[in-house]
Amino acid sequence: MLVPVTGLPRASLGRVLEELGTTLLDVVCGDVRLTRDVGGVVIHDPLDEPALPENALVMGVGLADPADIARVVTQLGRHSAAGLVVRAPVVPDERLVAAARESGVAVLSFARGASWTHLTGMLKALTAESGLYGADAHTLGRIRSGDLFAVANAIAALLDAPVTIEDRNSRLLAFSSRQEDTDPSRIQTILGRQVPEHYTRILEERGVFQAIYRSDRPVFVAPLPETGDASRPPELPRAAIAVRAGDEILGTIWVVVPEPLNEERSQALYEASKLVAMHMVWQRADTDMERRLRAELLSTALESGPGSLEAVRRLGLKDEAAVVLALTVVGSASEHPLPAQLATERKRLADAFAMHLSAVHPRAAAALIGDVAYGILPVPQDRQDAEERAVWIASEFLARVGSRLRPLVGVGQLATDSSALARSRSGAERALRVLRSGLAGRQVALLDEVHAEALLLEMADLVPRGDIPSGAVARIVAYDRENQSSLVETLRAWLDAFGDVAVASAAMYVHPNTFRYRLRRAAEVGRIDLKDPDARLSAMLQLRLMSIRSAPEG
């Protein structure tokens, strides 16, 4: 049985700097040795001050002026923050140095060209507790399972060379210190968390990856050809080895070395690749286990039942006001993905969604339940525009995330406490269903904005499919089918225009007299009294439901 634990150690700022080295982060001012273990990673918002966990490491996106940085450092000191990260270069003045000293908040600079999103992800991986796992979490010596940064540093110390660990798609998983001693391609890899495309392309053309995957020993990779740019340092050679779990290739280890490894160092790298494989397999298993447990807890919290409060607590939430968001992805008009492609994309977007919400609020929680990723976003109790802000946050996420398919987000009503989360979830699901149907013509919707469409969809569920159309509308539909006429469209246009013949005829691009004749003919064929409000309502509802059923949901 898995139980939450709180006694496992988090990483301190000192360890963060040790793992990431000076390639990404450097100390501007303040003493990192005085800081306690980092309690969470939060993005600074000057317009809406977020709730900070104790000993937070704050991402100061957009902060550049030393006076502004000093002011924020002083504010963070009152909230017991551990540090503030700002974009390099930063030249500390006396006021900033004094603020860091008095507040106890260290100021770190973040290398230009690197992504804040990638940095936030790496920091969360380094500073997170095991959280949802108990004492049976895997360890090897003093290195915790999945701690690939520590493994990379251990390999680097063993081989006396900078190391990176990458997945099958050349995405960076972890790297060692001493990367400042490497070449431009390695630095770009670390800043972008991805091997540069031109470097990967050359390796593919040379058949390097095939050679690495065919061999179980390290492969020496000659340096890339000179670029002709005298100001650019030359590329350095490397040794690489595949990371395997049985017949499956999980990734690769790359070591910057001046010459091929001798037999002793080759054997050391070979043994290290087996250690990395174990960590990658454990990391994947731990991630899957965490996803399942988080999904179970989130599902229980959203039911607002007897176990809801306990689930809320275990998710790290409070019994506070929140909004529920529901995310899924469907195929676009030109894209008809296979079920496996949809499932993979939903999982990828769910992970990105969870990171996005946690960057907005440290206590936000998200998980994939079935084919929908649900998020619980805490909001201030006195905030009047909480639902509109949730829509804005969802829109920002969709604007930033890349997907070949069509992601959709439904936003529920404000839940004043955990007992109202079920109602907010229902609202988010109803809004999401409207988005799937295509009736709203958008990707994000609040239930209040699509309430009428949601009611129509639910009404369509209640009426047996063979019962629509019926009565007068059925007779008009049959007449149109037999005579190739357009009486149904005429009646629909008239009802949509509230009986205004001029507006309805213009919508159908016909003369008003022609339109009047067709309308009279529709009334005769259908034997419907257009002066009867109940008859008009019945016809309008049937026509609406016919339109809904002719457009299947995504």
N, C-alpha and C positions, 0 to 999 in steps of 0.2 A: 504493500500500500504506500502510495506517495503522500507525503505530508509536507506542508510548507515549513521552511526553516529560516531563521533570521540570524543564526550565529556564524554563518560562513563568511569569510573575509571578503571585503570589497577591495578594489585597487586604490592605492593612494595616488596623488599627483606625481609623486616621485616615480612610482612604477609606470605610470602613463608615459612620462618623459623617457624613461629607460626603454620602454617597448617601442615607442614611435620615434625615438631619437630626435636629432635636430633637423631631419628632413622635412617634417611637417610642423613641429612645434618647437618653440624656443621660449626661454624665460625672459620677460621684459623687466619685471621688478617684482618684489615680494619673495619670501622664503618658502619654497615648496616643501621644505622639510618640516615646517611647522603645521602644515595642513593635515587634517585627518582624512580618513578614507572617503572617497567621493560617493555621495549618496544618490546621485542622479545627474542626468544631462538635460539642460533646458535651454531653449532659444530665447534670447532677450527681445522683448517687444516694448518699445518706448510708449506706444499708445494704449497698451493693455497689459499691465504688469501681471505676469503669470504667477501662479502659486509655486513656490520653490520648495523642493524637499530639502531636508537638512544636509549641509555640506555639498550643495549643488555645484556642478561645473557649468557655467553659463556661456553660451555661444553669443558673443556680441556682434551679430551681423549688422553691418552698416556703421559701426562705431569707428571713427578715425581720429577725431580731434582729441589730443591728450586731456583737455579740460573736460570734455564730455565723458571720456573714459574714467577720469578721476571721480566725477560725480556719480557714475554708475557703480564704481568700486565701493564708494562710501555707502550707497544704498544697499548693495549686496552684503556689505559687512553687517548691516543691521539684521539681515536675514540668515546670517551664519553660513554664507556661501563659501565654497572652497577656492574657487578661481574664476577668472573671466578670460575668455579667449577672443582676441580681436585679430583682424587681418593685418599682416605685416605690409610695410615696415612701420614700426612704432618707435619714436624717440621719446623716452620718458623725461618729463620735466620734474621740477622739485615737488610740484603739487601732486602729481601722479604717484611719485615715489612715496611721499608722505601718506597719501590715502591708502596705498597698499600696505604700508607698515602699520598704520593705526587700525585698519579694518581687519587685517589678517587675511586679506584676499589676494592671492597671487595673480599676476597678469601675464598671460602667455600670448605669443604672436603665432599666427597661423600662415603658412607659406602661401604666397600668391599663386593663383592658377589652380589650386586644389579646390575640391567641392566641399561645401559645408555639409551636404547630405552624407557624403562618404565619411567625413570626419566624425559626424554625429553617430553614424553606425558603428565605426571602429571604437569610439569611446564607450558606447553602450556595451559593446561586446567585452571590452576590457574591464569596465567598472561594474557590470551587473553581478548581482548575487546569483547563486544557483537557484534561489527563489522558490521554484515549484518542486525542487527535487530534495530528496532526503539524503541521509548519510550514505546511501548506496551509490552515489555519483562516482563515476570512474575516476581513478587517479593513477598516475604512473610515477613513482618516486614522489617528488614534490610538485609535479606538474599536473594540473587538473585536466580532465578530458576536455577536448575541444579548444584548449588554450594554445592555438597555433602560433601566436606571437612568441610565447615562451619557448616552444619547440624550435621555431626559426632561429631564435637567439642561441639556443643550445647547439644547433647544427653549425651556426656561424662560428661559435667559440671552438667547436671541434675541428673545423676546417680552416679557421683563421681567414674567413672570407665572407663578404656580404651575401645574404640568402633571401630569396623570395619563394613563397609557396603559392601556386596558382591552380585554378580548376581547369577542366577540359576546354573551356571557352576563353582561356588566357585572362580570366578575371583574377585580380589579386586577392588572396585570402589572408595572407600574413607576410610580414617581412621582418628582418633582423635590423639591428643597429648598423652603423658604419656605411649607410647608403650614400653618404656624401662623398665617399671614395670611389663611386661608380661613374657611369657615363650618362649622357642625356636621355637615352631610351629608358634606362632603369629609373631615373628621377621622374620622367613622365608617367611611367607605370605606377609609381607610388602616389603621385599627385592625383592621377585620374582613376586609380584603382583598376586599371585595365592596361594591358600591354598595348603600346601604340599600334595602330592598324598597319602602318607601313612596315614595322618590324615583323609583325606576325605574317604579313604577306610574303616577305622575303624568306622567312623561315619555311613557309609552306612551299614556295617555289624551289627551295634548295632540298626539300625532302627531309628537313630536320625532324619534324614531328613524327613522320613515319619511322625514322631511325630510332627515335626515343621510345616509341611505343613498341617497336619490335624487340628491343633489347631490355634485359633486366639489369644491366650495368650502366654506369654513367656514360653519357655521350658528350664528346668535346665539340663545342660549337664555335667555329671561327668567327672573328669579328665581322660586322657588316662592312661593305665597301665604303670608302671615303665619300663624303657628300660634296666635297669641293668647297665647303665653307670653312675658311681658315680659322674663324672665330669659334667654331663649334668643336669641342673636345672629341677626340676619336672614340669610336665604339670599342668596347673591351670584349674579349672572348669570354665564354661561359662553359660550364659543365652542367648538364641537365640529366635528370633521371625521372622515369615515370613512377607515379604512386599508384600501386595496385591493391585491390582487394579481390583475391582470386583472379578471375579472368577480366574483371571490370577495372578499367583505368579511371581513377578518380581525379587525377591532376598531375602536376609536375613540380619538381624542386629545381630551382635555378641558382647556381653559385657563380659569382664573378671571380674567375681565376685567370692568371696569365698564361697557363699552359695546362696540358692534360693532367688529370690527377694521377698520382702514382698508385700502386696497388693498395697500399695501406689506406690512403684517403678515399679511394674508390670503394673499398669495403666499408669504410665508415659511413659514406653517403648511402650505400646500399642498405645498411642496417638502419640508418636514419629514415629512409623511405618507408620501411615497414612500420616504424614508430608513427610517422605522419599518417600512414594509411589507417592505423588504429584510431588515431585522434579524429580523422575525417569521418570514419564510420561511426564512432561514438558521437561526434558532433551532429551527424545527420540523424542518428537514432534519438539523441537528446532533443533535437529540434522537433522531430515528429512527435515525441512523447509530450513535449511542452505544448505543442499545438493542440494535441488531443485533450490534454487536461484543461488548458485555457478555454477551449471550445465548450467543454462540459461545464466549467464554472460560469462562463458567460451565458450559456443557455439557461442554466438554473437561475442566474440573476435576472434574466429577462422575463422569466415566468412570474416573478413577483409572488412566489409561493412560500411555503414554510421555510425552505432552505435558502431563500434569496439573500437575506442579510448576511449569512455566513459566506455565501459565494461572493458577495460584494466585498466583504472584508478580505477574503483570500486573494481577490484580484487586485488588492491594494487601493480600492475605492473607499469612499465614505458614504454614509447615508445622506446624500446631498442632492441638490438639483442637477439634472443632467438631460441631455438630448440623445436619443438613439438614432443612429444612421445605418442604412442598409445598402451595401454595395454588391453589385454583380456585374457580369460582362456578357454581352450577347454578340452574335455575328452582325456585321454591318451589311448594308444592302448588296455590296459586291463581294463579301467574304462569307463563306459558309464553312466554318471550322468543324473539324471532327470533335466528338465528345472529349477525347483525350487532350486535344489542344485547348478546348474551353476550360477543362479542369486545371491544366497547368497554368493558364493565364489567370484564372481566378485565385489560385494559390499565390502566384507572384504579386498580383495586385493587393491581395489581402495582407501580405507581409509589408508592402509599401504603405498601405493604408494605416496599419498599426503604427508604423514609425512616424507617419505624418501626424496622426492624432496625438501621439505621445510627445511630439515636439511642440504641439500647441498647448497641451496640458499634461503635466507629469503623471497624473493619476488616470488618464484616459486608458481604456482597454478595448481591444478589438480581437476578433477571431473569426475564422471561417467555419460556418455551421451549414452543412449541406453545400448548396451552390451559392450561398449568400454570406458575405463578410459583414458582421454586425459590429458597430462601434458604439461605446458609451462615452460620451464627451461631457465631463462635468462643466457646469457653468455657474457663475455667481448667482446667488439666490435673488438678488435685487435687480438683475439685468433684465431690461424690458425687451431687448432685441435678441434674446438667446437663440431663438429658432432661425432668425435671419442670419445671425453670425454663423450658425452651423451650416447653413446653405452656402455662405461665402467660403467657409473652410473647405467644404466638399468641392466647390467649384475651383478653388485654388489647387486642390489635389489633382483634379482631372486635367487642369491646365499644365501641370508639371509632369505628370506621369505619361510615359509613352506607351501606346498600345495599338496594335494593328486592328484590334476589335473595337467594340463600343461599350465602354464602362458606363454604368448608370448608378446614381446614388439617390435613394429616397430618404427624406428627413422627417422624423416623427415630431410629435408635440413635446413641449417641455414637460418633463417629469419632475415634480417638486421634491420627491424622495424616491428611495428604491422601490417602494410599494407601487409606484406609478410607472415603473419601467416597462411593464407588460403593455400598457396602453400606448406608450411612446413607440415600442417595437411594432405594435399593430399598425400604427399610423405610418411608420417608415415602410413597412411591407406593402401597405395599400398604395402609397405614393410610388414605390418601386414597381408595382404591378402596372400602374398607369404608364410609367416610362417604358416598360417592356412592350406594352401594347402599341406604342407609337402615337397614342392619342395626344400626348403633351408636346411632342416635337422638340424635346430638350433632353439633357443628360442628368440634370439635377432638379429635384422638385420637393417642395414642402407640401405636406398633405393639404393644408388649407388652400394652396394654389391649384390643386387638381382634385378637389373634393367631389365636384360634379362628375368628372370622368370616373372616379373610383366608384361612386354610387351606380353609374350605368354599368360598369363591369360586373359589379355584384348583383345587379338586377338581372343581367344576362345569365348569370349562374343559376338563378332561381327559375327561369322560364325554360321548359324543355325545348330542345333545338327544333323539333318539328312544329312547335306552336308559333313560330315567327317566320314569315308574316301570317296573319290570320285576318278574317273578316274583310273589311273594305280594302285594306292595303294588299292582302293576298289577291283579291280580284283585279286590282290595278296592275300588280306585278305580272299576273297571268296574261292580261291583255297586252301589256308591253312586249312580253315574250313572243306572243303569237303574231303581233302586228308590227314589230320593230319600231314601236313608238317610244316616247319619252315622258309619259304621264307621271311616272314615279318621281323623276327629277323635277318636273313642274310642281308637283305637290310639295316636295321637300323644299324647293326654293321659296315657295309662297309661305310655308310655315316658318322657315328661317328668317324671312323678312317681316314677320308679324303681320301678314296680310297686305303689305305694301306692294302693289302690282308693279309700280315703277321700278322699285329697287330689285324685285325678284326677276322681272323681265330683263333688266340690265345685266344681272348676274348670269342669265342664260343666253344673252346676246340675241334676243328676239324682240319683235315689236310688241308693245303692251297689248294691242288688240289680239295678236296671235297668242300671247300668253293667256289672256282671259278665256279665249276659246278652248285652249288645252286644259285649263283649270276646270271649266265647266264640264268638259268631256271626262276628266278624271273623277269628278263628283258623280257624274251619271254612271260611269262604269263601275265605280266602287260602291255606289249607292250610299254615299256618305254626306251628311248634312254639315257643311263647313261652318255653319253658324252655331253649331253645338260645341261648347268648349270641351266637353268630355270626349267627343269624337275627335276633335283636333288634338287633344292631349294623347289619346290612344294612338293616333296615326304618327304623331311626332316621336313618341317613345319607340314604336315599332321600327320606324325608319332609322333612329339612332342605334338601336340594338342590331339591326341588319348591317349597318356600317361597321360596328364593332366586330361582329362575327366574321365579316368578310376580310378583316385584317388580323390574322393570327398573331398571338403574343410571341415575343422573342424568347 
